[in-house]
């Protein structure tokens, strides 16, 4: 059963539309669906709200520590409310997943993601759940820092937004601890395939030429 939903990102208007804030976008979608509002809480170094879903408490958290110190916020809240690592779901951007796709997993390395690195350190384990929102890779390692801190192109933003909407529908299964059903919903949420290009219509001249050829062939057949 998931009790704490954590979206990773950087605070401030200059970062709110950047790829690195995909975790914030997911939490904000859930907050709207649950009709709750996150509020600043200095004790947990973030924006927090606690609500009840089917009689069970659930916390939504957006650390305001900047990405590299995300664990400071997550650890403080988890320790105070005695939330176990396996009851935590961290939502974050993922370079190695195509925009429009997402993956759910328990445990594993941080793969260089500084937010996860700090959460590992603060919780003392990697055994918490992650929802990895695909943002794609720039193709060159040296460009990664710029890539995550830039806004996605409109077409990429659209498919990431659609992915967040689709994966948010798995929330009841996540909160109930039915991770098999949640995984099935999240992993089958594929981005739409691009439509094949429409065939180029023939010009009127080309049509006329084709019709003339048909008529000539027809006459030739009749003559023979």
N, C-alpha and C positions, 0 to 999 in steps of 0.2 A: 504493500500500500504506500503510495506517495503522499507525503505530508507537506513537503516543502518544494515549491517550484521556483527555480532561480533562473532568471534571464541575464545573460552577460552582455556587457556593453560599456561604453564610456559616457559619463554625464556631460551635459552641455549641448547647446543648440548646434554648435559646429560639428558635432559627431552624430546627431540623432538620425540622420539619413544615410550614414555610412554602413558598409557591409559588416563591420565588426559589431554593429548594434543589432544584428538579427535576433539575438536572444531577448533584447528589450522589446522588439516588435512582437514576438510571440507572447510574452507576458502581458503586454498591453492589449492584445487580442483577447486573451483569456479574461482579463479584468473587465473588458467591455461585455463579454458574454455573461460573466457572473454578476455584472452591474455593481462592481466595487471600484474604489479609488485608492490607489497607493498613496501613502503619506510618508514624509520624511521622518525617520526615527534615528536619532543620533546614537542610541545604544547599539544599533545593528548596522550603522554606517551605510544606510541605504533607504530606498523607498519600499515600504512594507504595507501589507494589508493581511489581516487574518479574517477568514470567513468560514462558514460551515456549508458543507455539501453533503446532503443525505445524513445529517447528524454528526459528521466527522469534521474536525478542524483541518483547515489547509491554509498554508501561508504562501503568499506571492511576494517575491523579493527581487528588487533590482539594485545591486550594489552600486554605491555612488563613490567608490574608492578609486575609480579608474581601473581598467582591466587587470593590470599587473598585481593588484592587491585585492582581487575579488574574494579570496579566501578569508580575509579579515572580516568581511561582512557575513559570509555564509557560516563560518565557524562560530561567530558570536551568537547568531540566532539559533543555530542547531544545538549548541551547548546549553543555552539557557532553557530551551523548550524540550531538551532531551530527545531530539530527533536523530535517529540513527542514519548513518551514511546510505544504507539501502532504501531509506525512505525519502531520499533527496533526488530530484531530477534537475539537472543543470542543462539549460538550453543555450546553445552557442553556435556561432558560425563555423563552417567547416570547408576548408580550401579543397579537400580531396573529394568532394561530392559536387556533382553538377547542379547548377541553380535549378530549382524546381523539384529537387529530390531531398529526402531526409532519411536519417537512419537512427534507430534507437539501440542503445547498447548499455551493458552494465560493466563497469570496470575498464581497465586498459590504460595505456600510456596517455600522456598529454599531447604528444606529437608536436611539441614546440608551441602549443597554445598557452600563452602566459597566464590567462585567467584560470585554466585548468591546473596549471603548474602550482599556482598559489593555493587553490582549493585542496589539491593533493597534500600540500604541506600542512595546511591548517587542520584538515580532518584526520591526517595521519594514515590515510588509506586512499586507494583509487576505486574502492568498491561502492561507488554511487552511480546512479543512472545518468546517462547523457542523451539528449536529443540533439542530433547534429544537423543543422540546417545548411544545405549546400549553397555556397556562394561562388564556386568555381575557383580555378587557379590562374594566375596571370601567365603561367608558362615559364617564367624565369624566377628563380629563387630570390634574386636580388630585388625584385619588384614586389615581393609579398607585402612588406610593410606599407608601401604606398597603396597597394590594391585594397587591403582591408580597411584602410582609413579614407577611402574614396567612395563616393556615391555610385551605386551600380547604374549602368545604362538603363533607360526606361524599359526596354524589353526584358532585361534581366530582373529588374525590380518587380515587374509584373508577375513573372513566374515564381519569384521568391515569395511574394505576397500571397499568391494562390496556394503555394505550398504551406505557408503558415496557417492559412484558413483551413485547409484540408486536414493538416495534422492536429490542429486544435480540437477537431471532432473526436479525437481519441482520448480526450481528457477523462470521461467517465471510467474508461477501462484503466487508465493510469492511476486514478485515485482509488479504484477498487483493488488494485494490485494484480489485475489480469493483464500481465505484460505480454502474454502470447497474443491476445486479441489486439492489444495496442500496437504491437509490432506488425501484425498483419495489416492493420489500417495504415500505419505510417510507411511501411516499406513498399506497399502497393500503390502509394500515391506518386505516380510518375508524372513528369511534366508532359504537356500535350505535344504530340509529334507535329513538326512543321508541316503545313499543307503543301502538297506538291504544286509546282507552278502550273498555272493554266496554260493549255496549248495556245500558241500564237495563232489568231485567226488569219486565214488567207486574205490577201487583198482582193479587191474586186477584179483587178487585172489578172491576178493569178487564177481566180475562179473562172474568168472568161476563157483563159487559155486552156484550162482543164476541160471546160465544157466543149470548146472547139475540137479538142483532141478526141473527146468521146464521140462527137458527131462524125468526125472524119473516120474513126474506127468503125462506127456503125455503118456508114456509107460503104466503106471498103468491104465489110462483111456481106452486105446486101449485093454488091456487084459481083462478088465471087460466087 
